[in-house]
Amino acid sequence: MTDSEKNLHQDIISQLHNSAAVGDAAKLKALLSRYPSLINVAADNGWTALMYGARNGHLEVVQILLEERCDRSIFNKSRQTALDIAKLWGYKHIANLLANVKDGQVPNFLSNEVKEYENYFGLTLLDRRSDKRTDSKWLSKKQSHPTTVYILFSNLSPLVTLGGGIESPQQPEVKLCRLYHKDVKQYMNQTEGGTLIFLGVELQFHMNLLAACNGRVLQEDDRLVAWFALSIDSASAEKFKQEHEDCYFLHPPMPALLQLPEKEAGVVAQARSVLAWHNRYRFCPTCGSATKTEEGGYKKSCLKEDCPSLQGVHNTSYPRVDPVVIMQVIHPDGNHCLLGRQKKFPPGMFTCLAGFVEPGETIEDAVRREVKEEAGVKVGPVQYVSCQPWPMPSSLMIGCLAVAVSTEIKVDKNEIEDARWFTREQVMEVLIKGNQHSFFVPPRQAIAHQLIKHWIGMNANL
């Protein structure tokens, strides 16, 4: 091959890779139709067209290359496949596609469903049915319906009971105490400390509740089992415990709430966050006047007729959610991660750095600012992974991966107590052996644990 032919050949490869990288599907198809043998050719860094498409999230490009029977098993010089790259940069739909296509088969793209991360407090038994919150007649009817489920709270602690675990019947399992209207009606009209929240409906009708309907023919609406959360004062809580000796209020919230079954934990996260808002915002934040509760407990309206909050939409009228970034910071070598601890943590516990998002700030900038403030480490690329509701009292933990561009640690003692780089081997040993080590990480229910596991599962070389 002459020099001019080599240059032309290299130029075609560059065009192929560039079209994959920028998502130019039409040009990619045209090049492959003329030069099909170049589909798996790698650049000097070992990257193929499939890797470039996966890196930048171009689903159509990846689909075209898979249909043309490209090789998904090729490694680049960092020992990454296209699947590794898609996972690293958070393109779950592409990663799922690459993981599920069988060799020699044309992929059925419609059959590949994206599997989202499922964090504790993020699953639920209920459909919230926010459309029903403004239907006062429906809510009133459901409150006294014999199948309606009530969960009781006192000082933001849910009422629970102990039952046999499904996997281990001999080991008691903490579960929500499901009550009915007859159990709570005497507490429904409390003027002090009493708050009622509509949580949603459970679509699966429990046949063991059929007797409560006195054998009558069930209408379609009867099969929508409504759930409410009811908060009562301390005196009523003590009285209730005396009458129901098999139940108790789960306290303190941490780590007690982490004992609940996952889908019940999601219900508690919803209820506890809204009830906390009611506890903290008893008066109109705009003028200080008294308020009334509306929309099933999801809105407060000022009782002062000329209050500005009654004009237009005001977020002071609705429950607040506080966004918090939590990040797994990865060393430039890919084989260390940055973990820190606060003074209030149990001795030896290290976790991902975290902090509140400030007004007018992006998630990425919040990650960079918090890491720099707390540990003195500069961060470059930031990638969203998953999120977790955290009802302490009403945060949303936004989990990210962040790649450091500096390594020197300068801890701000006003923010955290300590921060260190830990090796992949150290972290893997802790995940396997738990706290039988010089340090340990949060339990699996915390998104920090899942972020750490996510990093361990990635290719070490970034």
Order of alpha helices (4+ residues) and beta strands (2+ residues): alpha-alpha-alpha-alpha-alpha-alpha-alpha-beta-beta-beta-alpha-beta-beta-alpha-beta-alpha-alpha-beta-beta-beta-beta-beta-alpha-beta-beta-beta-alpha-alpha
